[in-house]
Amino acid sequence: YLVCVENSNIGKVWTVQRRYREFRRLHYELRACMMLADVPALPPRSFFRIRWSQTFRRQRRAGLEAYLKGLLAVDSKMTCRVFHDFLHRELTEYNSVHPYTSSDVESHLI
């Protein structure tokens, strides 16, 4: 999945590529980091439907997009480094950490 991230605070837009298993790892790490019950639900995984069902792929994509938007709503200051890194890890031009809130950052899947 390609995740498009926009930070209006610094006027930057970038994409990062993530596999579903990276979303799952993020989910479990966030639950430990944030210790919040309100971490949004992650769409289900499937070993076979993803290859054959376009409906399943569309639903998962929509679910992952809702998941990211839900995370931005829960962790409004992006205080958990795991979430920050998930959105920035591949960005080479982003060399320093800029303070911002979730209202400055928007993400969606391409």
Backbone as ProteinMPNN parsed JSONL, in Angstrom:
{"seq_chain_A": "YLVCVENSNIGKVWTVQRRYREFRRLHYELRACMMLADVPALPPRSFFRIRWSQTFRRQRRAGLEAYLKGLLAVDSKMTCRVFHDFLHRELTEYNSVHPYTSSDVESHLI", "coords_chain_A": {"N_chain_A": [[0.839, -1.174, 0.0], [0.479, 2.235, -0.761], [1.016, 5.015, 1.138], [-0.045, 8.211, 1.364], [1.137, 11.103, 2.759], [0.485, 14.173, 4.251], [1.8, 17.077, 5.548], [0.684, 19.884, 6.701], [1.741, 21.828, 8.287], [4.459, 22.133, 7.724], [4.335, 22.218, 5.044], [4.752, 19.963, 3.36], [4.477, 17.038, 1.314], [4.444, 13.557, 1.078], [5.079, 10.12, 0.204], [4.868, 6.854, 1.567], [5.661, 3.433, 1.365], [3.886, 0.661, 2.458], [3.417, -2.589, 3.762], [0.755, -4.89, 4.544], [1.433, -6.383, 6.8], [3.146, -4.636, 8.082], [1.39, -2.686, 8.931], [0.031, -4.248, 10.814], [2.086, -4.782, 12.659], [2.609, -2.141, 13.496], [0.138, -1.654, 14.718], [0.139, -3.414, 16.98], [2.41, -2.5, 18.326], [1.654, 0.127, 18.861], [-0.498, -0.254, 20.571], [0.843, -1.156, 22.808], [2.548, 0.998, 23.291], [0.877, 3.289, 23.561], [-0.967, 2.382, 25.306], [-3.728, 2.39, 25.177], [-7.17, 1.742, 24.933], [-8.564, 2.72, 22.861], [-7.287, 2.46, 20.409], [-7.805, 2.264, 17.04], [-9.668, -0.344, 15.331], [-8.078, -2.802, 13.345], [-8.306, -3.681, 9.912], [-9.331, -6.994, 8.877], [-7.025, -9.738, 8.321], [-6.096, -11.807, 5.537], [-5.131, -14.707, 3.9], [-5.759, -15.747, 1.441], [-7.955, -14.453, 0.191], [-7.081, -11.903, -0.497], [-5.645, -12.121, -2.836], [-7.497, -12.934, -4.723], [-9.973, -11.642, -4.515], [-11.365, -8.716, -5.472], [-13.163, -7.1, -4.187], [-12.594, -7.595, -1.494], [-10.018, -6.504, -1.39], [-10.579, -3.777, -1.906], [-12.17, -3.212, 0.324], [-10.333, -3.675, 2.378], [-8.4, -1.72, 1.829], [-9.924, 0.62, 2.215], [-10.48, 0.215, 4.906], [-7.898, 0.337, 6.03], [-7.256, 2.96, 5.474], [-9.182, 4.278, 7.025], [-8.285, 3.384, 9.473], [-5.76, 4.682, 9.744], [-6.628, 7.373, 9.795], [-8.134, 7.244, 12.097], [-6.122, 6.733, 13.964], [-4.727, 9.15, 13.868], [-6.649, 10.744, 14.993], [-6.82, 9.714, 17.587], [-4.205, 9.862, 18.693], [-3.448, 12.743, 18.948], [-1.248, 14.443, 19.072], [0.716, 12.979, 18.008], [2.446, 11.548, 19.715], [3.566, 9.088, 20.146], [6.405, 7.536, 19.166], [6.593, 5.377, 17.44], [4.404, 5.554, 15.701], [4.958, 7.972, 14.42], [7.385, 7.276, 13.139], [6.419, 5.291, 11.424], [5.042, 6.76, 9.532], [7.097, 8.25, 8.435], [9.469, 6.871, 7.889], [10.71, 6.172, 5.355], [11.326, 8.57, 4.26], [13.681, 10.547, 2.943], [14.356, 13.223, 2.707], [13.415, 14.412, 4.948], [14.805, 15.456, 7.53], [14.832, 16.422, 10.154], [12.966, 16.44, 13.216], [9.818, 17.818, 13.272], [7.663, 19.79, 15.218], [4.243, 19.076, 15.427], [0.686, 18.683, 15.134], [-2.06, 16.334, 14.874], [-3.889, 17.666, 13.343], [-2.359, 18.974, 11.561], [-1.334, 16.98, 10.004], [-2.226, 14.768, 7.466], [-3.363, 11.731, 6.109], [-3.7, 9.353, 3.477], [-4.538, 6.446, 1.551], [-3.107, 5.523, -1.539]], "CA_chain_A": [[0.0, 0.0, 0.0], [1.163, 3.52, -0.736], [0.378, 5.944, 2.058], [0.285, 9.597, 1.064], [1.114, 11.863, 4.005], [0.623, 15.61, 4.041], [1.997, 17.861, 6.761], [0.41, 21.273, 6.328], [2.557, 22.703, 9.132], [5.727, 22.407, 7.043], [4.079, 22.288, 3.609], [5.356, 18.819, 2.667], [3.671, 15.867, 0.991], [5.303, 12.442, 0.704], [4.453, 8.799, 0.267], [5.64, 5.728, 2.08], [5.065, 2.158, 0.982], [3.719, -0.217, 3.609], [2.717, -3.857, 3.59], [-0.241, -5.096, 5.588], [2.092, -6.853, 8.023], [3.692, -3.46, 8.763], [0.258, -2.105, 9.645], [-0.214, -5.104, 11.985], [3.16, -4.512, 13.631], [2.304, -0.82, 14.044], [-1.024, -1.786, 15.589], [0.522, -4.028, 18.256], [3.349, -1.608, 19.003], [0.902, 1.282, 19.355], [-1.274, -0.667, 21.744], [1.776, -1.206, 23.937], [3.089, 2.348, 23.505], [-0.142, 4.226, 23.983], [-1.755, 1.737, 26.355], [-5.094, 2.887, 25.034], [-8.135, 0.817, 24.355], [-9.179, 3.318, 21.687], [-6.57, 2.279, 19.143], [-8.841, 1.751, 16.124], [-9.567, -1.735, 14.878], [-7.373, -3.022, 12.092], [-9.078, -4.573, 9.044], [-8.867, -8.385, 9.012], [-6.058, -10.236, 7.35], [-6.515, -12.997, 4.807], [-4.04, -15.219, 3.075], [-6.203, -16.133, 0.101], [-8.896, -13.51, -0.42], [-6.398, -10.714, -1.007], [-5.205, -12.372, -4.219], [-8.577, -13.258, -5.643], [-11.178, -10.839, -4.354], [-11.194, -7.263, -5.585], [-13.993, -6.505, -3.145], [-11.825, -7.667, -0.255], [-8.928, -5.523, -1.486], [-11.159, -2.44, -1.747], [-12.59, -3.065, 1.715], [-9.141, -3.562, 3.22], [-7.818, -0.405, 1.577], [-10.772, 1.591, 2.92], [-10.285, -0.027, 6.329], [-6.583, 0.848, 6.424], [-7.335, 4.42, 5.452], [-9.937, 4.655, 8.229], [-7.404, 3.086, 10.599], [-4.796, 5.779, 9.859], [-7.337, 8.575, 10.223], [-8.485, 7.017, 13.493], [-4.909, 6.917, 14.769], [-4.46, 10.587, 13.955], [-7.632, 11.314, 15.921], [-6.525, 9.239, 18.95], [-2.913, 10.4, 19.144], [-3.507, 14.036, 18.26], [0.067, 15.086, 19.027], [1.635, 11.959, 17.49], [3.452, 11.418, 20.765], [4.205, 7.776, 20.089], [7.445, 7.551, 18.124], [6.314, 4.286, 16.494], [3.482, 6.087, 14.694], [5.73, 8.969, 13.674], [8.313, 6.554, 12.262], [5.638, 4.589, 10.405], [4.697, 7.725, 8.474], [8.269, 8.971, 7.941], [10.663, 6.034, 7.789], [11.385, 6.168, 4.048], [11.496, 9.932, 3.785], [15.082, 10.928, 3.079], [14.521, 14.668, 2.796], [12.87, 14.856, 6.225], [15.952, 15.185, 8.391], [14.644, 16.795, 11.548], [11.613, 16.264, 13.723], [9.1, 19.078, 13.38], [6.488, 19.646, 16.08], [2.965, 19.271, 14.768], [-0.413, 17.905, 15.677], [-2.744, 15.576, 13.841], [-4.592, 18.572, 12.44], [-1.386, 19.36, 10.545], [-0.967, 15.814, 9.214], [-3.328, 14.012, 6.894], [-2.848, 10.617, 5.325], [-4.656, 8.513, 2.775], [-3.904, 5.446, 0.702], [-3.191, 5.79, -2.978]], "C_chain_A": [[0.885, 1.238, 0.0], [0.366, 4.458, 0.153], [0.874, 7.342, 1.702], [0.094, 10.395, 2.347], [1.324, 13.33, 3.667], [0.757, 16.289, 5.396], [1.834, 19.326, 6.382], [1.232, 22.261, 7.143], [3.872, 23.084, 8.444], [5.574, 22.434, 5.528], [4.707, 21.164, 2.807], [4.324, 17.727, 2.438], [4.638, 14.772, 0.573], [4.519, 11.152, 0.772], [5.429, 7.809, 0.88], [4.909, 4.46, 1.672], [5.051, 1.252, 2.198], [2.975, -1.482, 3.209], [1.724, -4.002, 4.732], [0.417, -5.538, 6.896], [2.746, -5.697, 8.791], [2.587, -2.704, 9.511], [-0.037, -2.925, 10.915], [0.835, -4.86, 13.068], [2.946, -3.153, 14.294], [1.173, -0.919, 15.064], [-0.629, -2.342, 16.959], [1.51, -3.156, 19.029], [2.64, -0.382, 19.578], [0.083, 0.92, 20.584], [-0.384, -0.727, 22.974], [2.264, 0.196, 24.294], [2.052, 3.273, 24.124], [-0.952, 3.7, 25.158], [-3.186, 2.275, 26.362], [-5.979, 1.811, 24.436], [-8.713, 1.392, 23.074], [-8.298, 3.3, 20.445], [-7.584, 1.653, 18.195], [-8.602, 0.302, 15.738], [-8.865, -1.775, 13.528], [-8.233, -3.927, 11.213], [-8.505, -5.991, 9.115], [-7.819, -8.756, 7.97], [-6.62, -11.492, 6.693], [-5.369, -13.431, 3.924], [-4.479, -15.474, 1.643], [-7.092, -15.091, -0.573], [-8.204, -12.311, -1.045], [-5.968, -10.905, -2.465], [-6.357, -12.479, -5.192], [-9.761, -12.302, -5.59], [-10.885, -9.34, -4.416], [-12.024, -6.544, -4.528], [-13.246, -6.488, -1.822], [-10.704, -6.638, -0.263], [-9.431, -4.1, -1.303], [-11.561, -2.196, -0.294], [-11.38, -2.912, 2.64], [-8.501, -2.192, 3.056], [-8.594, 0.673, 2.316], [-10.595, 1.439, 4.433], [-8.952, 0.504, 6.825], [-6.561, 2.373, 6.426], [-8.091, 4.934, 6.679], [-9.089, 4.434, 9.478], [-6.408, 4.23, 10.817], [-5.464, 7.069, 10.337], [-7.753, 8.454, 11.688], [-7.291, 7.197, 14.415], [-4.576, 8.393, 14.937], [-5.432, 11.255, 14.92], [-7.311, 10.939, 17.364], [-5.253, 9.868, 19.497], [-2.718, 11.756, 18.48], [-2.166, 14.751, 18.188], [1.139, 14.15, 18.478], [2.791, 11.749, 18.458], [4.178, 10.084, 20.724], [5.157, 7.734, 18.89], [7.199, 6.48, 17.049], [5.424, 4.79, 15.362], [4.197, 7.104, 13.811], [6.649, 8.274, 12.674], [7.594, 5.831, 11.135], [5.323, 5.512, 9.233], [5.912, 8.386, 7.835], [9.463, 8.105, 7.563], [11.405, 6.12, 6.46], [11.699, 7.566, 3.527], [12.924, 10.397, 4.01], [15.26, 12.424, 3.253], [14.023, 15.233, 4.12], [13.896, 14.554, 7.302], [15.747, 15.533, 9.848], [13.187, 16.598, 11.944], [10.982, 17.632, 13.897], [7.903, 18.877, 14.294], [5.219, 19.913, 15.275], [1.929, 18.407, 15.455], [-1.11, 17.193, 14.537], [-3.524, 16.49, 12.905], [-3.665, 19.072, 11.337], [-1.073, 18.216, 9.578], [-2.219, 15.106, 8.73], [-2.726, 12.882, 6.09], [-4.0, 9.938, 4.61], [-3.889, 7.537, 1.89], [-4.128, 5.796, -0.752], [-3.534, 4.491, -3.679]], "O_chain_A": [[1.911, 1.281, 0.678], [-0.828, 4.666, -0.064], [2.075, 7.612, 1.738], [-0.979, 10.369, 2.95], [2.219, 13.685, 2.901], [-0.076, 16.097, 6.282], [2.74, 19.933, 5.81], [1.402, 23.409, 6.734], [4.339, 24.216, 8.567], [6.547, 22.644, 4.804], [5.154, 21.388, 1.682], [3.423, 17.517, 3.25], [5.558, 15.025, -0.205], [3.424, 11.104, 1.334], [6.645, 7.921, 0.726], [3.679, 4.425, 1.641], [6.061, 1.09, 2.882], [2.029, -1.445, 2.422], [1.833, -3.328, 5.756], [0.002, -5.115, 7.975], [2.886, -5.768, 10.012], [2.819, -2.153, 10.587], [-0.321, -2.354, 11.967], [0.506, -4.746, 14.249], [3.084, -3.025, 15.511], [1.249, -0.335, 16.144], [-1.027, -1.792, 17.986], [1.446, -3.086, 20.256], [2.99, 0.09, 20.659], [-0.013, 1.706, 21.527], [-0.821, -0.381, 24.071], [2.378, 0.535, 25.472], [2.333, 3.961, 25.106], [-1.547, 4.47, 25.912], [-3.761, 2.568, 27.411], [-5.57, 1.069, 23.542], [-9.291, 0.656, 22.274], [-8.547, 4.064, 19.512], [-8.165, 0.616, 18.514], [-7.483, -0.205, 15.81], [-9.042, -0.893, 12.687], [-8.84, -4.865, 11.729], [-7.316, -6.164, 9.385], [-7.744, -8.165, 6.892], [-7.508, -12.149, 7.235], [-4.718, -12.609, 3.279], [-3.66, -15.423, 0.726], [-6.989, -14.876, -1.781], [-8.697, -11.759, -2.028], [-5.936, -9.945, -3.235], [-6.207, -12.147, -6.368], [-10.487, -12.185, -6.577], [-10.243, -8.779, -3.529], [-11.623, -5.491, -4.033], [-13.262, -5.485, -1.108], [-10.463, -5.973, 0.744], [-8.79, -3.299, -0.623], [-11.328, -1.119, 0.253], [-11.406, -2.112, 3.576], [-8.102, -1.572, 4.041], [-8.005, 1.536, 2.966], [-10.565, 2.435, 5.157], [-8.875, 1.062, 7.92], [-5.924, 2.994, 7.276], [-7.68, 5.916, 7.298], [-9.168, 5.21, 10.43], [-6.231, 4.693, 11.944], [-4.921, 7.774, 11.189], [-7.728, 9.436, 12.43], [-7.42, 7.743, 15.512], [-4.188, 8.831, 16.02], [-5.076, 12.225, 15.589], [-7.505, 11.749, 18.271], [-5.226, 10.349, 20.63], [-1.915, 11.895, 17.558], [-1.973, 15.595, 17.313], [2.324, 14.482, 18.48], [3.958, 11.77, 18.069], [5.297, 9.973, 21.223], [4.736, 7.882, 17.743], [7.559, 6.668, 15.887], [5.668, 4.484, 14.195], [4.048, 7.087, 12.589], [6.687, 8.642, 11.5], [8.101, 5.765, 10.015], [5.337, 5.086, 8.078], [5.777, 9.025, 6.791], [10.401, 8.613, 6.949], [12.636, 6.137, 6.455], [12.282, 7.71, 2.453], [13.333, 10.617, 5.15], [16.223, 12.858, 3.886], [14.195, 16.423, 4.382], [13.849, 13.49, 7.921], [16.434, 14.981, 10.708], [12.294, 16.592, 11.096], [11.53, 18.5, 14.578], [7.192, 17.881, 14.157], [5.152, 20.884, 14.522], [2.252, 17.523, 16.249], [-0.794, 17.418, 13.368], [-3.793, 16.105, 11.767], [-4.129, 19.541, 10.298], [-0.603, 18.452, 8.465], [-3.154, 14.875, 9.497], [-1.686, 13.056, 5.455], [-5.136, 9.949, 5.084], [-2.737, 7.779, 1.53], [-5.184, 6.293, -1.142], [-3.659, 4.465, -4.903]]}, "name": "protein", "num_of_chains": 1, "seq": "YLVCVENSNIGKVWTVQRRYREFRRLHYELRACMMLADVPALPPRSFFRIRWSQTFRRQRRAGLEAYLKGLLAVDSKMTCRVFHDFLHRELTEYNSVHPYTSSDVESHLI"}
